[in-house]
Amino acid sequence: MSVNTQDMEIVHRVLRRESRLLMELVAAVTPGDTARAKVIAGHFRVYRLGLRNHHEGEDELLWPPLLSRVDLEADIVLRMQAQHERIAATLTRLDAAVPAWEATAGADERDTLVAALSEHRAVLLAHLDDEEATLLPLAAKHITRQEWASLGDHLVNNTPRLTLLTLFGAAMEDANPAERAAVLSRLAAPTRVLWHVVGRPRYARHIRRVRG
């Protein structure tokens, strides 16, 4: 009962990169530039949905079977649950700060949002580092391949198709050639065609618009 958890590390790479870029992009918006603020806020919502679905999948599909199969290591799983709650609290703050800034692109609202993004990123990074060091080795030993695959299915089933293409592009952006090949090999042939014909150019346009 051993699974390859490399795809989780690819997802975490995206979260690390985008949580940093969101802070930088918001901080760079000229006060009053609501058009630019709207673009960045839209990108935040894509990030927000991807993170929510990623964590909901773990909450519903990963923690319960792990807790039923481990004994002394149960504290690791419980710590992951507590960290998810702390991350959720930072997202609640962001859910208020993003619309307030988007509406006016005001300097005060920008600074409030950057502070909220900084807090979110600090809590998130602590969780990702801990999860990779302690939880993923545990999952590799105690989770079946089918259970692991259900995490990806949860994301697919709870994400609009076009948003899913954007999230997939984000994952492919910093993946090395071997990682890209491994991920693409697990897709059905029609889905691979959809990615190459529609998804990849669409993601490139999205990123040019967001990052300027």
C-alpha positions as CSV (number, residue, x, y, z in Angstrom):
1,M,0.0,0.0,0.0
2,S,2.4,2.6,-1.2
3,V,1.5,5.7,-3.3
4,N,3.6,8.3,-5.1
5,T,2.7,11.7,-3.4
6,Q,4.8,13.8,-5.9
7,D,1.6,15.4,-7.4
8,M,0.9,16.9,-3.9
9,E,4.3,18.6,-4.0
10,I,3.5,20.0,-7.4
11,V,0.3,21.5,-6.0
12,H,2.2,22.9,-3.0
13,R,4.7,24.5,-5.4
14,V,1.8,26.4,-7.0
15,L,0.4,27.5,-3.7
16,R,3.8,28.8,-2.6
17,R,4.4,30.7,-5.8
18,E,0.9,32.2,-6.2
19,S,0.6,33.3,-2.5
20,R,3.8,35.2,-3.0
21,L,2.8,36.7,-6.3
22,L,-0.6,37.8,-5.0
23,M,1.1,40.0,-2.4
24,E,3.5,41.5,-4.9
25,L,0.8,42.1,-7.5
26,V,-1.6,43.8,-5.1
27,A,1.2,46.0,-3.6
28,A,2.1,47.1,-7.1
29,V,-1.4,48.4,-8.1
30,T,-1.6,52.2,-8.4
31,P,-4.2,53.6,-6.0
32,G,-7.4,54.2,-7.9
33,D,-6.7,51.7,-10.7
34,T,-9.8,49.6,-10.3
35,A,-9.4,47.9,-13.6
36,R,-6.2,46.4,-12.5
37,A,-7.5,45.6,-9.1
38,K,-10.4,43.7,-10.7
39,V,-7.9,41.5,-12.7
40,I,-5.9,40.7,-9.6
41,A,-9.0,40.0,-7.5
42,G,-10.3,37.6,-10.2
43,H,-7.0,35.8,-10.1
44,F,-7.2,35.6,-6.3
45,R,-10.6,33.9,-6.6
46,V,-9.1,31.2,-8.9
47,Y,-6.4,30.7,-6.3
48,R,-9.0,30.7,-3.5
49,L,-11.1,28.1,-5.2
50,G,-8.2,25.8,-5.9
51,L,-7.0,26.0,-2.3
52,R,-10.5,25.4,-0.9
53,N,-11.1,22.3,-3.1
54,H,-7.6,21.0,-2.3
55,H,-8.1,21.3,1.4
56,E,-11.7,20.0,1.4
57,G,-10.5,17.0,-0.4
58,E,-7.9,16.3,2.3
59,D,-10.5,17.0,5.0
60,E,-13.0,14.6,3.6
61,L,-10.9,11.9,1.9
62,L,-7.5,11.8,3.4
63,W,-7.7,12.5,7.1
64,P,-10.5,10.0,8.0
65,P,-8.8,6.9,6.5
66,L,-5.4,7.9,7.9
67,L,-6.9,8.4,11.4
68,S,-8.4,4.9,11.2
69,R,-5.1,3.3,10.3
70,V,-2.5,5.0,12.5
71,D,-1.9,5.0,16.2
72,L,0.9,7.0,17.7
73,E,1.1,9.1,14.5
74,A,-2.5,10.3,14.8
75,D,-1.1,13.6,16.3
76,I,0.3,14.4,12.8
77,V,-3.1,14.2,11.2
78,L,-4.8,16.1,14.0
79,R,-2.1,18.8,13.6
80,M,-2.9,19.0,9.9
81,Q,-6.6,19.5,10.7
82,A,-5.8,22.3,13.1
83,Q,-3.5,24.0,10.5
84,H,-6.4,23.8,7.9
85,E,-8.6,25.7,10.4
86,R,-5.9,28.4,10.8
87,I,-5.6,28.8,7.1
88,A,-9.4,29.0,6.8
89,A,-9.4,31.8,9.3
90,T,-6.9,33.8,7.1
91,L,-9.1,33.2,4.1
92,T,-12.1,34.6,5.9
93,R,-10.2,37.8,6.4
94,L,-9.2,37.8,2.8
95,D,-12.8,37.3,1.7
96,A,-13.6,40.6,3.2
97,A,-10.4,42.5,2.3
98,V,-10.3,41.5,-1.4
99,P,-13.8,43.0,-2.4
100,A,-13.1,46.1,-0.3
101,W,-9.9,46.8,-2.3
102,E,-11.3,45.7,-5.6
103,A,-14.2,48.3,-5.3
104,T,-11.9,51.3,-4.9
105,A,-8.3,50.2,-5.3
106,G,-7.6,52.6,-2.4
107,A,-4.2,52.8,-0.7
108,D,-5.5,51.9,2.7
109,E,-7.5,49.0,1.4
110,R,-4.5,47.8,-0.5
111,D,-2.3,47.9,2.6
112,T,-4.9,46.0,4.6
113,L,-5.1,43.4,1.8
114,V,-1.3,43.0,1.6
115,A,-1.1,42.5,5.3
116,A,-3.9,39.9,5.2
117,L,-2.1,38.1,2.3
118,S,1.2,38.2,4.2
119,E,-0.5,36.6,7.2
120,H,-2.2,34.0,5.0
121,R,1.1,33.1,3.3
122,A,3.0,32.7,6.6
123,V,0.3,30.3,8.0
124,L,0.1,28.4,4.7
125,L,3.9,27.9,4.3
126,A,4.2,26.6,7.8
127,H,1.5,24.0,7.0
128,L,2.9,23.0,3.6
129,D,6.4,22.5,5.0
130,D,5.0,20.4,7.9
131,E,2.7,18.4,5.6
132,E,5.5,17.5,3.2
133,A,7.9,16.5,6.0
134,T,5.5,14.5,8.2
135,L,2.1,13.8,6.6
136,L,3.1,12.8,3.0
137,P,5.4,9.9,4.2
138,L,2.5,8.7,6.4
139,A,0.1,8.9,3.5
140,A,2.5,7.0,1.2
141,K,2.4,4.1,3.7
142,H,-1.2,4.0,4.7
143,I,-3.3,5.3,1.7
144,T,-4.3,3.2,-1.3
145,R,-3.8,4.3,-4.8
146,Q,-7.6,4.6,-5.3
147,E,-7.9,6.8,-2.2
148,W,-5.1,9.0,-3.4
149,A,-6.7,9.3,-6.8
150,S,-9.9,10.4,-5.2
151,L,-8.3,13.7,-4.1
152,G,-7.8,14.6,-7.8
153,D,-11.3,13.5,-8.7
154,H,-12.7,15.7,-5.9
155,L,-10.9,18.8,-7.4
156,V,-12.1,18.0,-10.9
157,N,-15.6,17.4,-9.8
158,N,-15.9,20.6,-7.8
159,T,-14.1,23.0,-10.2
160,P,-15.6,24.7,-13.3
161,R,-14.0,23.4,-16.5
162,L,-12.3,26.6,-17.6
163,T,-11.1,27.3,-14.0
164,L,-9.7,23.8,-13.9
165,L,-7.7,24.5,-17.1
166,T,-6.2,27.5,-15.4
167,L,-5.3,25.5,-12.3
168,F,-3.8,22.8,-14.4
169,G,-1.7,25.5,-16.2
170,A,-0.5,26.8,-12.9
171,A,0.6,23.3,-11.9
172,M,2.5,22.8,-15.2
173,E,4.2,26.2,-15.0
174,D,7.1,25.2,-12.7
175,A,6.9,21.5,-13.2
176,N,10.0,19.9,-14.6
177,P,9.8,17.9,-17.9
178,A,9.6,14.6,-16.0
179,E,6.8,15.9,-13.8
180,R,4.9,17.3,-16.8
181,A,5.2,14.0,-18.6
182,A,4.0,12.0,-15.6
183,V,1.0,14.3,-15.0
184,L,0.0,14.3,-18.7
185,S,0.3,10.6,-18.9
186,R,-2.5,10.2,-16.4
187,L,-4.9,12.2,-18.4
188,A,-7.3,10.6,-20.9
189,A,-6.4,11.3,-24.5
190,P,-9.3,13.8,-25.2
191,T,-8.3,15.7,-22.0
192,R,-4.7,16.0,-23.2
193,V,-5.9,17.3,-26.5
194,L,-8.1,19.8,-24.7
195,W,-5.2,21.0,-22.7
196,H,-2.8,21.5,-25.7
197,V,-5.4,23.1,-27.9
198,V,-7.4,25.2,-25.5
199,G,-5.9,25.1,-22.0
200,R,-2.3,26.0,-22.6
201,P,-2.9,29.1,-24.8
202,R,-5.7,30.2,-22.5
203,Y,-3.4,29.9,-19.5
204,A,-0.7,31.9,-21.2
205,R,-3.2,34.7,-22.0
206,H,-4.4,34.6,-18.4
207,I,-0.9,34.9,-16.9
208,R,0.1,37.8,-19.3
209,R,-3.0,39.7,-18.1
210,V,-2.5,39.0,-14.4
211,R,1.3,39.5,-14.2
212,G,1.5,42.4,-16.7
